[in-house]
Amino acid sequence: MVARAPLLLNAIIVAAPTDLAVFYICSYIFKDAAVHSNKTSPLKVEHWALLASTTNWFNGYALIRTYSNSLETVILILGISLLCPELFGEQCDKQDFKTRMAFRIAFLLGGVGVVIRFTALAAWIPIGMIVCFRRRLFRAKVYYFCNACLYGAAGVVLGCVVDRYFYGFWAIPFLGSFHFNALLGNGALYGTHPWFWYIVAGLPAIVGILTIPYVYQVFLCMRKSNLRHTIWGRMNVIQAIIASYVSLHSLSAHKELRFMLPVLPLICIISGYTLFIFCASTNSSKGRLLFVLTTLLVMNYPHLMFLCTVHQRAPIQVNKVLSTYIKDMATFHDIESKRFSIHYLMGCHSTPLYSHLHVTKKLGVLDETVPIDSWYLDCSPECRSDSRLLCESEEFSINPRGFVTKYYTIPERNSRICSDEKVCLNNKDMDQPPQTSRKDIPDFLAMFEHDLNNPNSKDLKDVLISMGLEETDKIKHAVKGVSLIRLNSRNEKYPDNDVLVRLPGRLGLKLQFEHMLVFTNKQLDVGQL
């Protein structure tokens, strides 16, 4: 529940409002779409936009997660929905009380969004400019500009007050993020892409099959850019927000797919109109509707299911396995005041810890949290940005065996430990660093299979055995090879590392997996659980 409750909460307070806002914005922009298209359709434009949003694979994959980008997305789309009369309505210098209040709340939310992610300015600055320049009188432009700045600043203050409450001291995290990423350029330490990556790779990847209707509509909007007070003019407002957001993010060297999540609902709105026009035919509307619906499902859900259930599942699964072991030991063996230790010997940010490694045991009528000490390899910006330093994660990746013998306590010299393959390892042949730099042998150790089989560390498994650690679990992580094979017999078997999917005609699809391994201290007697 600790691990899944945030996802459920995010689905309710982030994903659901985002879809509702997409429906509302679309209904406002395209309220006269049927009149202008001279066609009838069983679904309106807002229905198509909602369908595009709910079937999009990246919305299903990222929007419900507790990313800061998810909060930025819902704040941006809610702000635009509140500003519909200002962005897409008739040009007017005076608005009623309800519209003015919606304007203020929208920019208040925008200020909160900037506190969450300072990159939200890439959307809110053009939104404010559009709202101001749609006023006829200079005095009205100044009035709206001042109000946008005032309520945006109030949102920033509100966000800082919330941070003050939870941190216990005054902090302005978004300034630290701006300093780290924009001024120091340390975001590049986590990977770089060329400036055009979002255009040619990032956006097409997250938009998926909707790229076709979206690009088609972009060209139409460019051709009809002079029709300001029509559907095309309203869509050009959306296009301007998207273009500004993508352009400013393209200036950063470090790029990720999730950074484009806030503009994905806007792209679904534009694409929804194309789908509406395509299906709004008096002759074959039902056939086209079925074709589009099938295409959206087939081109989104299979790889969404693969990414959510198969691809790189080991970082989550390993903590489930470890939590089960620890809970069983703490409950059935009645281990009192035992602090369990887990070491993750793997790359940077490979495994989530706190919510997925939360173990409780019954203590009378109350639940007591089992104390767990975890250690993972350092890959902090401090060591990444200093060329004179070698991060622990990089040091381990280069020479896993040397890292283990350097940092861990090895049994007494002249002891002789033999593995299951009868390969004996003499302790005197191991690298022995000063005693002060060694760590105690943990209760559990997790690492990837490719590190264990590293050519520079041929006898690493023997070293782990000499430390009293034995392999207890092998968890599938990611597909590393796919091959089409011919089966000689129906009962033909393959190694445990492989998964065989049988196809018609004595053919088979062989999937080879990379694994994550769990080693357990022999003193814990896991085999008896």
Disulfide bonds with the S-S distance in Angstrom:
Cys348-Cys379 2.01
Cys383-Cys391 1.92
Cys418-Cys424 2.03
